[in-house]
Amino acid sequence: MSEVKLFGEADTVAWMDVASGTKRRVLLHLPELMQVEFKFEKGAGGPLHAHPHIQVSYVAEGRFDVTIDGNTQTLEQGGSFIVPGGLMHGAKALTAGRLIEVFTPQRDEFV
């Protein structure tokens, strides 16, 4: 198991631009599980989308409007949400902020 990264240090992982005002970095991953950090400028967001992966997200900083399956709720630092696979969802940053997201299985397109 020596090829698998078991510990992560955020400052060793480069940010990747994914959309206007949005960046991500994959912190750790295995085929079955992945942890990703997203950084948003105020007003940026992820458009409504769906994927087969289960996703759980933690608001590390900021304030977001999060929509899941047509229901929208405002979450602040310390809040979290879960998205079962296949549901339409998205988030908009009401302030600059960061989301820590975990996916199962991993999002192959992120690695």
C-alpha positions as CSV (number, residue, x, y, z in Angstrom):
1,M,0.0,0.0,0.0
2,S,3.1,2.3,-0.2
3,E,1.8,3.9,-3.5
4,V,-1.4,5.2,-1.8
5,K,-1.2,8.7,-0.2
6,L,-2.5,8.2,3.4
7,F,-1.8,11.7,4.7
8,G,-2.4,15.1,3.1
9,E,-1.1,18.6,3.6
10,A,-3.2,21.1,1.7
11,D,-0.2,23.5,1.0
12,T,1.4,20.7,-1.1
13,V,-1.5,20.5,-3.5
14,A,-2.0,23.0,-6.3
15,W,-5.3,24.7,-7.0
16,M,-6.9,24.2,-10.3
17,D,-9.2,26.7,-12.0
18,V,-12.5,25.1,-12.8
19,A,-14.8,28.0,-13.5
20,S,-14.8,31.8,-13.2
21,G,-14.2,32.5,-9.5
22,T,-14.0,28.8,-8.6
23,K,-10.9,26.6,-7.9
24,R,-10.5,23.1,-6.6
25,R,-7.8,20.8,-5.3
26,V,-7.9,17.1,-4.6
27,L,-6.6,16.5,-1.1
28,L,-6.8,12.7,-1.0
29,H,-8.3,9.9,-3.0
30,L,-8.7,6.2,-3.4
31,P,-11.0,4.6,-6.1
32,E,-13.7,4.3,-3.4
33,L,-13.4,7.7,-1.8
34,M,-12.2,11.2,-2.5
35,Q,-11.8,14.5,-0.5
36,V,-11.7,17.8,-2.5
37,E,-11.5,21.4,-1.4
38,F,-13.3,24.1,-3.5
39,K,-12.6,27.8,-3.1
40,F,-15.2,30.3,-4.3
41,E,-15.1,34.1,-4.8
42,K,-18.3,35.9,-3.8
43,G,-21.0,35.3,-6.4
44,A,-19.3,32.3,-7.9
45,G,-20.9,28.9,-7.9
46,G,-21.4,25.5,-9.3
47,P,-24.3,25.3,-11.8
48,L,-27.1,22.8,-11.2
49,H,-25.7,19.4,-12.1
50,A,-26.0,15.7,-11.2
51,H,-23.6,12.8,-11.0
52,P,-23.8,9.2,-9.8
53,H,-21.5,9.8,-6.8
54,I,-22.7,10.3,-3.3
55,Q,-21.4,13.7,-2.0
56,V,-21.2,15.2,1.4
57,S,-20.0,18.8,1.8
58,Y,-18.8,20.9,4.7
59,V,-18.8,24.7,4.7
60,A,-15.3,25.5,5.9
61,E,-15.6,29.2,5.3
62,G,-18.3,31.6,4.0
63,R,-22.0,31.5,3.3
64,F,-23.6,29.6,0.4
65,D,-27.1,29.1,-1.1
66,V,-27.2,25.3,-1.7
67,T,-29.9,23.8,-3.9
68,I,-30.6,20.0,-3.8
69,D,-33.5,18.5,-5.8
70,G,-35.2,21.9,-6.1
71,N,-34.9,22.8,-2.4
72,T,-32.6,25.7,-1.5
73,Q,-31.1,26.5,1.9
74,T,-28.5,29.0,3.1
75,L,-25.6,27.4,4.9
76,E,-22.8,29.2,6.8
77,Q,-19.5,28.1,8.2
78,G,-19.9,24.8,10.0
79,G,-23.0,23.7,8.0
80,S,-23.0,20.7,5.8
81,F,-25.1,18.9,3.3
82,I,-25.4,15.5,1.6
83,V,-26.4,14.8,-2.0
84,P,-27.5,11.2,-2.9
85,G,-26.2,10.1,-6.3
86,G,-28.3,11.3,-9.3
87,L,-29.9,14.4,-7.7
88,M,-29.6,17.8,-9.3
89,H,-27.7,20.2,-7.0
90,G,-25.5,23.3,-7.0
91,A,-24.2,26.0,-4.8
92,K,-23.7,29.8,-5.0
93,A,-21.2,31.7,-2.8
94,L,-23.0,34.6,-1.0
95,T,-19.5,35.5,0.3
96,A,-16.1,34.3,-0.5
97,G,-15.8,30.8,0.9
98,R,-14.6,27.2,0.8
99,L,-16.3,23.8,0.7
100,I,-14.7,20.5,1.7
101,E,-16.4,17.8,-0.3
102,V,-16.2,14.0,-0.1
103,F,-17.3,11.8,-2.9
104,T,-17.9,8.1,-3.1
105,P,-16.7,6.6,-5.4
106,Q,-13.9,9.0,-6.4
107,R,-14.6,11.5,-9.3
108,D,-12.3,10.1,-11.9
109,E,-12.5,13.3,-13.9
110,F,-10.9,15.2,-11.0
111,V,-7.7,13.0,-10.9
